[in-house]
Amino acid sequence: MTFGYMMLIVFWTFILLGLMTIGGYFMFRKFLKSLPKDDGKSDLDWEKFYISKSKHLWKESEKAFLEELVSPVPELFRDVARQKIAGKVGQLALEKKEKQITQNTLIQGYIMATPKRDHKFLRKKLKEKKIDVTPYESYFDYSPEDYRNKKYAARSRKETP
């Protein structure tokens, strides 16, 4: 074997190890979300529960608005983001006993389900649509700092405004 060929093998070894590490990280995060909490249900179970219970409340205009809000999310993660946001919106709508999901509830759910770093896009999108953000300012406090905020899920289920 030549030195160049050996270096190619070493290079590809590091590339493959890096890609497997990245993939493992995302798989591990999904695994953590599927672990049952104190109430016996995982975060994913709660999301699916609220989505199934509130599915009949969604109007086409709200579905389209949700699609517009998750559009900047990379396509690979868009389904996960959509499910998380729809679960939170469904939870809010059921707790408020709404007959239909309103744009107000959708915006509240989006704020509470997404990390703070994603709110810049929401503010920009609401400004484009000429929707005032001031009524929603208090909900920005319920948003997780980042995805590792483990206390957020339990707190938001108990303390929704």
N, C-alpha and C positions, 0 to 999 in steps of 0.2 A: 504494500500500500504506500501511496505517496503521501507526503505531508499535507498537500492541498486536499486530498480526499479525506484524510483523517479530520482536518479542520471542518470540512463540510459536515461530516457526521456529528462532530461536537456541536456545531452551530445548530443543526436541525434538532439535536437532543434538547438544547436549551429552549428552542422555539416550541417544541412539543410539550415540554414540561411547563412552560409558561402558559400555553393555551389550556392544558389540563388543570392548572391551578386556577385560572380564571373561571373555567367551567365548573370546577368543584366549588368555588366560592358561591356562585349563583345557585347551584344545586343545594348547598348547605343552607342558604338563606331560605329557600323554599321548604326544606325539611323543617327548619325551626318554626316557620309559619304554620306547619301542619301538626305540630305537637299540641296536645290538649292542654288547656289552661286549667285554672282552679274550678271552673264551672263544667269541665268535661268536654268542652268544644274548643276546637282550634280557631285561629283567626280566619282561616279559609272556610271552615264550617259556618262561622257566623256570617261571612260575606255571602256565601251561597244561600243561607237561610233567608237573609234580608232581601236578596235579589229575587228569590222564588216567591216570597210573600208579597213583594211590591211590584211584581212584573206587570200586573194589570193596571197599575197606576200611571205607567209611562205613556206620554203622548208622543207622536212623531216629532213634533217640534223640539221637545226636550231631548229625545234620542239624538236628533241632528246636532243640537247644541253640545251635548256630551261628546259626540264625535269630533266636533270642532275644537273642544277644549283638550282632548287627548291627542290631537293631530301632531303637536311638536314632539311627542314621545316617540322614540325610535320604534319602528314597526315590530321588532322582536319583543319589546316589552309592553306594547300598546294594549294587548289583551289583559295583562295583569293589572295595568293602571286602570283600564275601563272597569274591570271587575271590582277593584278596591273602591273606586269612586262610586260606582252604582250600588255597592253594598252599603256604603255610608249614607248615600242619598235615600236608599230604601229604608234604612233604619230611622233616619230623621222623619221621613214621610209617615211611617207607621207610628212613631211616637207622637207625632202631631195629629194623627188620625185624619190625614188629608185624603180627599177623594181622588185627587190627581196630583202628580208630582209637578210642582211649579218651578219656574225659573229661579225663584228665590231659594227654594229648598235645594235645587241643583247646585247653585253657587255655594251655599253653605256647606253642602256635602263635599264639594270639590276642595274647598278651603281646608276642611277638617281632615280629609283623607290624604292630602298631598303634603310633602315636606315643604318647609319654608322657602327652600331654594327655588321651588317651582311657582311661587306666587307672583313673581315678576311677570311671567307670561300672562297669568290670569288678569292682573291689573291692566296690562296692555290690551288684552282682548276685550275686557269690559269697557275700557275707554273707547276702543274702536266702535263698539256697539252702543255707545252713549248710555251706559248703565253706571249709576253712581255707586262707588265702592264704600262710601261712609257707613251705610247701614250694616255692612258686613265686617267692619273693623274688629269687632269683639270676637268674631270667629277665628281670626288669625291667631289668637292665643291658644286655641285648641288644636292647632296644627302641630304635628310632630317636628322636632328640630331636625331630625334626619330619620332614616329608616331603622336605625338601631335603638330608637327610643322604645324600650319594652314596656314602660309604664303607660304609654299613650293608649294602647288598645283597651286596657282595663279602665283607665280614667275616662275615656271618651264614651264608653258604654254606660258609665254610671252618671256622668255629669253633663250630659248634653243640654244646652240652653233651651 
